[in-house]
Structures are given as C-alpha cells and as structure tokens.
C-alpha cells in the first residue's frame, strides 16, 4: 500500500503576484502619480502602493518583493503591511 500523499497544490498566495492582464500600471504626469488603468477607469495610487505593484510582475515571490522593498527603502518590518496590501489588491481583482 502506498502511503505517500500528494503534495498540496500551491495556493494563490504562494504564486508570485502579478497584475491581471486587464490592468496597466503607468506614471501619469497630470496626476503626478502612478495610476492603475483598466477599461472602466483609473485608480490613483500612493507611492507605497505603486512601489509594491511595480514589483508584482510574476517573477518575484511575495517574500522577494518585501525583501527588495526593505532594501530599497531601508525599511525593516514592512512585511505585514505589504502582505495586507497584496491581499487587498487580490480581493479587488488587480492581481492574480
């Protein structure tokens, strides 16, 4: 009898975050900010949200995004806030 159990499937939270194809992140001079564009409109982002979303390209794990942000901005202990933002962005349908 084989008692090996299959490996658990990766959850959405284990998948490197990336913008859904419907959305585009870009700098808007008129807004003087990064915005998230989608067919029905636009979301003006604060600097923190933009810096997080710029790194959500599907090539970095969430832990790698956090580590890069901590290094770039000389910030320690921002993991909980970044994870909370990414969770909200997923709930809003921005990230896959």
N, C-alpha and C positions, 0 to 999 in steps of 0.2 A: 504494500500500500504506500502510495506517495503522500507524504505529509507536508510537502513543500506547498506553501500558499503563494499565490501570485503576488507580485509586487503591487502595492497600491498605485492607482492611477494618480498622475500629477494633478493637483488641484489648480484652479485658475490662479491662485495666489503663489504657486510655485513657478508659474510661467513668467518669463521676463516680460514686464509690462511694455505695451506699445500702443500708440494711438490707433484707433479704429480707422479704416480707410476713408470713412465719411468725413473725418476731421482733418484740418490742416492748421499747424501752429506757425504763425508768422509775426514778424515785427510790423507794427502799424505806426508810421510817423504821426499821423493825425491823432491817434490815441496816446502816443508817446509810451507805448507798452506793447508787450506781446499779446496777441489775441488768438483764440481758438475759433477758427472759422468752420462752419458747417452749412448745409444748404438752407436751413431756416433762419440762420442768424450768425451771431458772433458773441463770444464771451471774452470780456476784457480780463486779463489775468494780472494778479500782483506779481512782483518779482520772484517770490518764493515758488509760487505755482508754476511760473514759466520755467524756472531753472529745473524743477523736477520734471516737467513734461518734456523739456528739451532732451532729457536723458532717457526718456521712455521710448526707445526705438526698437525694442525687441532683441537687442544684442547684449543687454546687461541684466543681470538678476536684480531684484529689488535691493538686496544687500549691497551689490556693487554700486547701484545708484546712490544709496545712502553713504557708502564709503567715499565715493567721488565728491559728493556734496560736502561732506565733513572736511575733506582735504582742501577742496577749492575755496571754501569759505571759512576755513579754520574754526569750524563749529564741532562741538562734541555733544553727543547725546540727542541728536535730532531724529533718530530712527523712528520713535513712536509717532512724531508729527508727520514724517514723510509717509509712513505706513498708513496713517489715518487719511492723509490727503489722497493717496493712491486708491485706498478702499472707496472713498467718496467718488473719485473720478471713474472708477469701475461701475459704481452704482448709477452714476449719471450717464453711463454708456460711452464715455470718452475713450476708455482703454479696454483692450482685450487682453 
